[in-house]
């Protein structure tokens, strides 16, 4: 009788800033989680190798990676980390994997939604979800991810989209003015140019320019901290506008998908905003769709507060194909 220990599977959630790794055992338990900075590694192969060097034995031979970019063929280039361009098959061979599967990071996060516990999400408005209808997912981080889940009658099927790159639609005079400033810099002004970490910087710089103030070099975390502590009027206004824009985008998604099972807010920014998001114009803008306000009012919105939830979605995706 063989006593060989079953090999775990490697799962990862790789964004433009951080790469989150873990192992999954035969009982579908996730363990050995670790976060590596993408900037510390010159390639995705180097990052995976660095993680595997620290892994307990036996080493995995099957891996699944969620990546913050479209996956349309063998060649993959990260939208917000162009240096990490790679061939899936060449990477598989270089790392000695028998199987290497890639999926979009927000597809993975969408697959995690049914597995979230009540304490891993915070509701902002709406009523109870309608079972087995569509779930929507949108999340600002290094970029703006968009996905959802559709009930097939027997299981949840994830949507693979690039909805974060739809055109921005201003709703106030200030938003129109900000959009014009950004249009001069970028040409096309997508939602991601505003509703993301870099979007916080874009909004803040545009506000200063419109006020005739000199630019100030701030990171998204700096803007968030100053806005939440009310120590900088431009930073606080940036957060207020950001929350309103996120609410509008989430409402658009709810209408587009018919997401009566609710809309989830993922990414790293929304959880840091805490009560500020709930007190902001977020919910008003979510519902402010004219004649369709009665349709949107009962739809619940949740901010995901779970730690590394996309890893669960990656694990679920691998299990579904085995």
N, C-alpha and C positions, 0 to 999 in steps of 0.2 A: 504494500500500500504506500502510495506516495505521501510524503509529509511536507512537500514543498509549499511554502507560504504563497498564497495567491498574490499576484502582482497588483499594486494599486494603479489607478488611472490618474494621470496628471490633468488638472483643470486650471484654467487661468482666465482672468479678466484684465485685458490690457488696453489702457486708455492712452491719451496723449501725454499724460504726466506720470502715472504710476502703473506698474504691472503687479497684479495680485495673483499669487499662486497658491495651490493647495493640492492635496492628494485625496482620492476617494477610494474607500475600501469596498470589499465585496458586499457589505451591508449598507452601502450608499451613505456612509458616514464621511463627512469632510473633516480633514485634520491637516496638521502641519502647514497652516496658513502663514504666508509671509508676503510682505509688500516691498517691492524694489522700485527705486526711482529709475524711470526710463533714461534720464539724462546721464546716469552712471554707467550705462552700457551702450556700446556702439551699434549693437544690432539685437534683433529679437532672439537670435541664436545664442548670443552671449548672455543675455538675461536669463533665458531658460537654463543654460548650462550652469550659471551661477547658482540658481535655485537648486538644480539637481545635485550639485556637489554637496549640498547640506542636507539632502533628503536621506531618511533612513532606508536601509535595504528591506526588501528588494526594490530595485529601481523600476519605474513604470516603463512600459513599452507602448502604451496607448495614451494619446493625449488629445485634448480638445481645448481650443483657445477661442475666447470671445475677444474680438478686436474692434477698435473704434474707427471703422472704415467699412465701405462696402466690400463684400466678398463676391466677386463675379467671375473669378477664374483662378489660375494657379499663381499669378503674380499679384501681390498685395502691397499697397502703399498706404500708410496711415495718413488720414486727412490732416491731422494736426501734429504729425511727426514724420515728415517726408524722408528723413534719414533712415527710417526703418522700413525699407522696401525689400521684399523677399519673395522667393519662390516657395510655395507650400511643400512641394515634393522634395526640393533640394534641402529644405530645412528638416524635413522628416528624415531624410537619409543622413544628414550631418549629425543629427542627434540620436540616430539609431532606433527610431520609433518604428513599430510595425504599422501603426495607424496614426494619422494626425488630421484632425478635423477642425475646420475654422467656421465660426459663425459671427455675425455682427454682435457687438456688445449689447445693444439694446434689444436684440432678439433674445439674447440670453437673459437679460434682466426681465423681459416680459415673461419668459418661462418660469421665472422665480415667483411671480406675483401670487399664484394660488398657494404657494408654500409659506407665505408670510403669516406670522402670528399677529394677534391683535395688538400686542405691545410693540410691534415693529413698524407701526404706521400711525400717523396722526391725522385725524380727519379735519378738513376745513370745509364746513358747510355741506348742504345736501342732506338727503335722507338715507334710507337703506338701499343697497344695490339691488337691481333686478337680476335674479339668478340666470346664468347661462346666456346672458347677452354679452356684448363686446366689452372688453376692458381696454382703456386707453393708457398709454404710457408716454410721458415726456420728461426730459431731464436735462437741466443745464449743468455743465461741468466745464471741462476744457473745450468742449463743443456743445451742441444741442442735439440730443438723441431723441428719436421718436419711434414708437412701435405700438403694438397692441396684441391682444389675444382674441381669437374668434372661436366660439364653441362649435365643434363639428357635429355634436350629437353624442360623442363618446370621449372626446379629449379636446384640450385647448391647442389651437394651432397659432403659432406666432406670425406676426407680420414683419417683413423685412422692408424698411423704408428709409428714405433720406429726407424725411419731413422737416428736419431742422434747417434745411436750405431753401425752404419756400420763401417767397418774397415777403418782406415786412410790410404790414399795413398800419400806418399811423392812425391814431384815433383822436389825438388832441393837437392843439397848435404847437405845444412844446415837442411832442413826438414828431410832428412834421418838420420842425426846425432841426431836430437831431438827425432825422433821416437825410435831410439835405446836406448836412455837414458830412455824414458818412458816405453819401453818394459821391461827393467830391473826392474822397479817398479811395473808395472801393468800386465805384460804378454800381454794381448790383448790391443792394442792401438786403441781405437775408435775415431771417429771424436769428440765426446763429451769431450774426454780427452784433446782436444786442442782448440776446437772452443766453448768456454763457459767461464764463470767467473773463475771457477777453472782451465780451460785451459790456461788462461792468466798467472796464477801462475805457471802452469807446464812448459809453454814455457820459462818464465823468469828464473826459476830455472835451466832448462836444458841449457839455454844459458850461465848462470854463471858457471855451471859445466864444459861445453865444453871449456870455456875460462880459467879454472883453478882458478876461483874466489870463495870465500866463499859464501854460501847461505845467502840470506837476506829475512827475514820474511815480506812479503808484501801482502796486500789484493788486490783483483782485482781493486778496486777503486784507490788505491795508484799507481798501475802500469799505469792505464789509465791517471791519472793526471800527473805523471812524464813523461810519453811518449808524451802527448799532449803539455806539456810545454817545452819539449826538455831538461829536467833537469837531465835525466839519460839515457845514451846511450843504456843500456840493456833494459830499459822499452820502449824506442822508437823503438828499433828493435823488441821487443815483439809485439808491436802494428802493425808494418809493416808485420810481419810474420802472425799474427792473421788475418789481413785483406785479405792477399793473400789466406790463407787457407779457409776463409769464402767464398771468390769469387769462388774458385775451387769447394767447396761443393755446392754452389748455382748453378753453371753450371752443375754439375752432376745431381742435382735435375731437372733442366730444361730439360735435355736430357732424364732422366728416365721417367718423366711424360709427356713430350711433352708440356711443359708449355708455350704455345705461347700467352696466355693472360697475361704473365708476372710472375716474381718471386718476392715475398714480403719478406722483412727481418724484423722479429719481435724480441721480446726480449728486454731486458733493456740496452744492451751494444751498439749496433749499433747507436741508436740515440745520445748517448753521444759522439761518435767519430766525428760527424758532418762532416766538410769538409775533415778531415783527411782520412776518408774512401773513399771519392770521388777522392782524389788525390793519393791514394795508388794503389797497384797492383790489387786491388779487381776486377775491370772490365776486365783487361787483363787476369787474371786467370779464370774469368767466361767464357770468350770466347775461351781460349786456349785449345781446344779439337781437334786439328789436322784437319782432313778432315771435321769435323762438325762445324768448326768456322763460315762459312757462315750461318748455321742454327741458331747459337746462337747470332750472332751480332745484329739482329733486335729485339731480345727479351728484353723488358724493365725490369729493376729491380727497385723496390721501397723500401725505408726504411720507415717503419711505425713510425710516430711521434705522433699519437693519444694517448691520456691518457686513459689507461685501456680499450682498444678496445675489449678485449676478453669478457667483460661483455655484450656487444651488441650481440656477438655470442651466449652466453649462453641464453640470452633472446630470440633470434631468434630460438634456438633449442627447447625451451619450447613452444613457440608459434606454432611451426610446429607440435607438438604432441597433441595439444589441439583441 
